[in-house]
């Protein structure tokens, strides 16, 4: 059997809420053995995020296994154990898992793990070579270390809520939890670099991932522009300062749109051909990028007179065929049907014991020529508690039962 | 001087600071050749932040992206490009024309010394030059090639043009952005390909890990469209997969909640305040009662009449118990309160009371944001040629082994030609003659 990139890497994770799971998916999709530790007494808030798959029986509670939000984000194979840290026995079992693991990942605000003695210093006593990755909104030092950090707020803090908007109206968010999906890649890199470094040096370490700091690494040019030129970004609708036509144009149908970007004068010539060389397009003021940018309001109106009579799929095909950037403004249905995403088998279809068969389980946005991503439905709460205690920790079944009676596995 | 302290009270750092830089860098043993254009500069930058030796290869005369703004002091000079500064810092820079036979020969020699090649050309371009993954792996079977594009190396969109707005549209990030009665919106800050590029960086590390086990390199196909789909998947695909609902755009609001009369209400995320905007994550459920109650107390201190919310049972009630009139009244109350205060005041209120409220920072705000200051986040980087220093974002993570983050400014055109080419075994004369013939 072909070896997988992270074969032999053992991960224990307590990644509460949004970001941690995106960080670890990259490792768990590619061969790491990952154990998810959680408790039903204080469930991961994502397990309670709408929308939920409906239940079959009238009056049956939704429970913790039907959130589509949870299952869309948790697509990697994991083992699951429930541990209620109110019991010292649970903390003791967790420490045994730490001794077994190469990496511990956690996503609570600062303080939660620390109070249990499970900060890096505590873990290191159990396993000196452990790599501990802690992610939270604001980082694990400083006056805001213990603040809960939801992606919707961090997106604002990291300037991402200033980058989308019309010049004449308040800005809009680029996505609800934008930093939740922008910041994880840096922490994944850190874990992978730390594993590589440990392989060579034998040294483990502690990684402090502040989601705002990772997020800000995407906007460095804006930070420099402010210092060098005293300029703040002014949101400018769909316009581009060096290309036109550049925008989102109404098409035939209900709320159907196409994005078009004519980036060069050569592309403008091709664009004119496709729209049938109308007389207006021959106006010399449109011959150069500078001229088109200057007259872009008028140009946008004229372009829309052409797109309005066509479905966006057709505009996309006609323009891309001649090397001009165009793409339909995809909604949920368009994404589901997108021929390119489907070519990559990006919507894996899987059965879920509570949710039924669904087609949205994604691999990562990368394809490797010599390694396949393993995509799974999310692990159920405590799905492998017995297996982990027995097979990984070597506990006898009667001891497991005794602890279960006490509520250690709640 | 680049070590950020995690535990100022422990002696941990005292010993580390004594080690040399090279030893401190986690990925210092890897050499990466970076052929990307401005779509994907950030990929090599991120890997160089962890210590990899990244050599940015430009066309003789400079990368065309150097000519796009913004520029330092708005002077359109290829050596003053701020995007170049941002995403090529830490790299070395050489010039090489890989479209010439001699250039290809030199590139192949470099590949023999390298672990990774990253590139963002249109699919097929490098194969056309005889420099595709298959060609390079014959020279160096351990080489990893990471290709970053809008749509990927295969499939029906393989040859599509992938400007920012087009990829963003097909990735699902535009449709849900904007106001109901206006066209959907893209981003005014061009950065969309950074998502694919950062996935390319992670893919590179996965391939390097794999190489430890197999001894062989491989080709990594990093795709921005898919990275965007991940961003919006939970929000837009869940409702569609379960109920064939298509989420659309609602201005400053993103979260839909259901009210008492079963009507859908869009819970605003962004709010205008005295000097800008703030984001509020308003959770209306019993678990958030304490926060909501104490927020109401602050609102009353402003002499704002909270009407029926004096008697609202926060401990038991949720959105589902609220009439549309009540929901609108609550929005009015909050709107009035925020307009009384500045971003700074609201940040302090949020920090003191753990409210899920944050300022919509701009660059000025973020540079003085107290939490970042306390963590020593910003790094002053010298630009001796400009006679100045500029503050850059610090490392995306703090680590106890190996520094992560910016170390030095981006390279000038051909700045490291002599160093790199001479290490490759070329004489100074040879380098000079390559320069004269336009190969480098």
Interface residues (C-beta under 8 A of the other chain):
Chain A: X3 X4 X5 X6 X7 X22 X26 X30 X49 X50 X51 X52 X53 X54 X68 X69 X72 X73 X120 X138 X139 X140 X141 X142 X143 X144 X147 X148 X150 X152 X153 X154 X155 X156 X157 X158 X159 X161 X162 X163 X164 X165 X166 X169 X170 X171 X172 X173 X174 X175 X176 X178 X181 X182 X183 X185 X186 X187 X188 X189 X190 X192 X193 X194 X195 X196 X197 X199 X200 X201 X203 X204 X205 X206 X207 X208 X209 X210 X212 X213 X214 X216 X217 X218 X219 X220 X221 X222 X223 X224 X225 X226 X227 X228 X229 X231 X232 X233 X234 X235 X236 X237 X238 X240 X241 X242 X243 X246 X247 X248 X249 X250 X255 X257 X258 X259 X260 X261 X263 X267 X320 X323 X324 X325 X326 X327 X328 X329 X330 X331 X332 X333 X334 X335 X336 X338 X339 X340 X341 X343 X344 X346 X358 X359 X360 X362 X364 X365 X366 X367 X368 X369 X370 X371
Chain B: X6 X26 X27 X29 X42 X46 X47 X50 X51 X68 X69 X70 X71 X72 X73 X74 X82 X83 X85 X86 X87 X133 X151 X152 X153 X154 X155 X156 X157 X159 X160 X161 X162 X163 X164 X165 X166 X167 X168 X169 X170 X171 X172 X173 X174 X175 X176 X177 X178 X179 X182 X183 X184 X185 X186 X187 X188 X189 X190 X191 X194 X195 X196 X198 X199 X200 X201 X202 X203 X205 X206 X207 X208 X209 X210 X212 X213 X214 X216 X218 X219 X220 X221 X222 X223 X224 X225 X226 X227 X229 X230 X231 X232 X233 X234 X235 X236 X237 X238 X239 X240 X241 X242 X243 X244 X245 X246 X247 X248 X249 X251 X252 X254 X255 X269 X270 X272 X277 X278 X279 X281 X350 X351 X354 X356 X357 X358 X359 X360 X361 X362 X363 X364 X366 X367 X369 X370 X371 X372 X374 X375 X377 X390 X391 X392 X393 X394 X395 X396 X397 X398 X399 X400 X401 X402 X404
